[in-house]
Amino acid sequence: MEYDRFAEIYGVWTDTAVSAQANLGFYRDAYTSASGVVAELGIGDGRIAIEAARLGRNIVGVDLSPVMLERCRERAREAGVLERLTLLQGDFRGFTLPEPAALISLPYHSLGHLTTLDAKREAVRHVFSQLAPGGRFIFDDFQMTPTRLESFRQVQLRASFPAPDGTERLLWVTSLVDAGAQTMRVVTWEDALDGNGVLQERRYRPLSLSWLTPVQAQALLEDAGFTIEACYGDFSRAPFGEDAPEQVWVARKGTIS
Ligand SMILES: C[S@@+](CC[C@H](N)C(=O)[O-])C[C@H]1O[C@@H](n2cnc3c(N)ncnc32)[C@H](O)[C@@H]1O
């Protein structure tokens, strides 16, 4: 699983990502205001869930990567909220919640780790099956534009930071994009430099990612039986438009009264 290796740099990755900073409050508030079971799919290191747990919310977290789940466990323990989390190792398409949920979230473009439309369809249908009547599914995806695709193709120095062993680390990223297939291979590499700036080691950590068009996202939700409540263009709930940075979908199992 790609995230088993990516886990080591996940904290630096999210600390330096504009969209990760932007989505935190949106999801945290959705978790704390839901009444009933809340589950986060792809809980990762618990970046969002732990913030909600600090406010008293119990969360079920699902993730395929045992290394990410262990990182989440450690961070929750340090925050003193481990007892508020139930962590399950499983796939977006095959998890079983202890009871039907009031809210299931899939934050931070993570549905895109399933790289075919069929796999995404299976996941969205499975989410529907795990919700209580009236329950909500909230997820976000990139709103991909030619300009955004071009920026993914650029090489970017993402962060410079000291490692625990005293070496300086540089984290770089670029992406190999297949615009037709709506997929990309995000390639990160981490350079370890000694005190003279000489490269000691380089580690690559690739991730497979993909995106949906808004039309595809709407069709997947409706096909699964969801009623669409909203599609926002960002995490401040601005209306969705062609130039919006994100697609933020809020869907309900059942009709909206
Ligand atoms: C971008 S991270 C998001 C983590 C967290 N939700 C956040 O916002 O910081 C994606 C997470 O989804 C998990 N993941 C990827 N594919 C998955 C799958 N098919 N089933 C379950 N988890 C998966 C990864 O292991 C990773 O922890």
The ligand as an SDF file (V2000), in Angstrom:
LIG
                    3D

 27 29  0  0  0  0  0  0  0  0999 V2000
   -4.9630   11.9460    1.4930 C   0  0  0  0  0  0  0  0  0  0  0  0
   -4.9730   10.8390    2.8720 S   0  0  0  0  0  0  0  0  0  0  0  0
   -6.2710   11.5810    3.8320 C   0  0  0  0  0  0  0  0  0  0  0  0
   -6.0820   11.4010    5.3240 C   0  0  0  0  0  0  0  0  0  0  0  0
   -7.0120   12.2240    6.1830 C   0  0  0  0  0  0  0  0  0  0  0  0
   -8.4120   11.9870    5.8620 N   0  0  0  0  0  0  0  0  0  0  0  0
   -6.6950   13.6860    6.0300 C   0  0  0  0  0  0  0  0  0  0  0  0
   -7.5560   14.4280    5.5220 O   0  0  0  0  0  0  0  0  0  0  0  0
   -5.5880   14.1070    6.3620 O   0  0  0  0  0  0  0  0  0  0  0  0
   -5.7530    9.4040    2.1830 C   0  0  0  0  0  0  0  0  0  0  0  0
   -5.8930    8.2300    3.1410 C   0  0  0  0  0  0  0  0  0  0  0  0
   -6.7260    7.2560    2.5110 O   0  0  0  0  0  0  0  0  0  0  0  0
   -6.1700    5.9690    2.7040 C   0  0  0  0  0  0  0  0  0  0  0  0
   -6.6030    5.1260    1.5680 N   0  0  0  0  0  0  0  0  0  0  0  0
   -6.1930    5.1920    0.2790 C   0  0  0  0  0  0  0  0  0  0  0  0
   -6.8550    4.3080   -0.4860 N   0  0  0  0  0  0  0  0  0  0  0  0
   -7.7220    3.6670    0.3520 C   0  0  0  0  0  0  0  0  0  0  0  0
   -8.7140    2.6620    0.1630 C   0  0  0  0  0  0  0  0  0  0  0  0
   -8.9530    2.1310   -1.0490 N   0  0  0  0  0  0  0  0  0  0  0  0
   -9.4250    2.2570    1.2250 N   0  0  0  0  0  0  0  0  0  0  0  0
   -9.2060    2.7920    2.4710 C   0  0  0  0  0  0  0  0  0  0  0  0
   -8.2830    3.7360    2.7130 N   0  0  0  0  0  0  0  0  0  0  0  0
   -7.5500    4.1800    1.6620 C   0  0  0  0  0  0  0  0  0  0  0  0
   -4.6650    6.1820    2.7670 C   0  0  0  0  0  0  0  0  0  0  0  0
   -4.0150    5.1290    3.4420 O   0  0  0  0  0  0  0  0  0  0  0  0
   -4.5720    7.5260    3.4740 C   0  0  0  0  0  0  0  0  0  0  0  0
   -4.4320    7.3780    4.8530 O   0  0  0  0  0  0  0  0  0  0  0  0
  1  2  1  0
  2  3  1  0
  2 10  1  0
  3  4  1  0
  4  5  1  0
  5  6  1  0
  5  7  1  0
  7  8  2  0
  7  9  1  0
 10 11  1  0
 11 12  1  0
 11 26  1  0
 12 13  1  0
 13 14  1  0
 13 24  1  0
 14 15  1  0
 14 23  1  0
 15 16  2  0
 16 17  1  0
 17 18  1  0
 17 23  2  0
 18 19  1  0
 18 20  2  0
 20 21  1  0
 21 22  2  0
 22 23  1  0
 24 25  1  0
 24 26  1  0
 26 27  1  0
M  CHG  2   2   1   9  -1
M  END
$$$$
